[in-house]
């Protein structure tokens, strides 16, 4: 089940051709995207996602996204969805066709089923490996042209990291900086729990600000937890009561094994925090 909507308010056949082969989103990954979880007909964290889309677009010098049009396209997908009650919507915004002065950016919203692998990981947890991202924590501020912290379509490195994790017998990745500090996952934000406090690294080190991480923190605070945004090290991960990866579709997923070492059983913590996260939308 898929639903494709364009910003002019029209639906289209997702199985038909709609993009030119010289679209810069395809040719060079020159564009941005967001992935939004929909449950019960509601797009979770839509406002933060659209704000992040606009922020990423500005970092790439793309025209400012039409916020109202994106909201309409998102609603159009939801209203025409006939699949599972829980699904994902991917918003894609590219520079369009190179060298054509009359061309406009490519923009669409695509409703997608959530894979069984993701659903299973929510319940069972994942094994992760740490991989060097090759950047230092200050690089994003020194070199904004590297687009660290933008959710761009240039995800080849992220996907390669996932394949490397699979080669090592793991499910996912935690990226580290050149100084050994913790960054993020290829498609997730890292959260750790220690003594009723949740921690996540700051976006200023060149990582994507997490929409789901922010929602998890809100729910946890309501449940009496303290939350902190500060740098983390690998020792922090190995010494934590629980290590989690947060993203829109995966929600909050526990890491049970890191670099081949079994972490403390965080199943009860995961259950509590997952429930706290859900209360944000109750």
C-alpha positions, 0 to 999 in steps of 0.5 A: 500500500502506497499513496503519492500526493503532490503539493498542488493537491493531486494524487498520483499513481506511485507505480508510474513515472513522475520524476525526470531522470536528470532531477538533481535529487536523483543525480546528486542527492541534492534535496532534503526529506523528512519521515513522519509516523502516522497513527490513528490518522494523526501525523506525529510531530508534524510541526517539528518535522516541517520546521526541520524540513525548512531548516534543512532546505535553508542549509541547502539554499533551496527555496523556502518550502510552502508550509501550508502546501506540505500540510495539505499534501500530508493530510491528503495522504492520510485521508486516502490511506487504506492500509495499516492504521500505523504507517509512515509518510516521507516528504521529499523536496529536491532542487529539481532539474539542473540547467532549466530556468523554468523548472521548479523544485520537486516536492511530494509526500509518499505514504508507506507501510512500515516494515516488519523488521522495524516493528520487530525491533521495537519489541526485541531490541537491536544489536549495534556497532560503533563506527567512526564517522570521520568528523570531530564535534566542532566540524559542523560549526566550522564547515557549514557547507558540509551540511552536518545536521541537515536531513539531506537525500545524500544518505549513501554513507548512512546506508553503507554503515548499515551494510557494514553493521550487517557484515559484523552481525549487527542490526544498527550503528552508533556513529562516533566522532574522531575524539571517540564521542557519540554522535547519532545513528544513521537514521536515529538519535542516541539516548541513554538512561542513567539513574532516572536521567535521560541524556542525548548529545547536542545538535551543535556537534553536527548531528540532526536534532531529533523530533522523536527524541524530543517527544521521548524527553517530554513524556519522560519528564511528565513521568518524573525523569530528568533530561539532559542534552550534553556530550556522551562518550562510549564509556557513557554508553557501556555504563548506562542503565539503558541505551536506546535509538529513537526515530519517527518510525522505530519510535524508541528501540533499545540496544541490547548489544553494543560492539558484541558486548551484552548491555544490562537488561533495559527491558523494564526501562524501555517499557516504561519510557515507551509508555511515557512516549505514548502518553505524549499523544494520548 
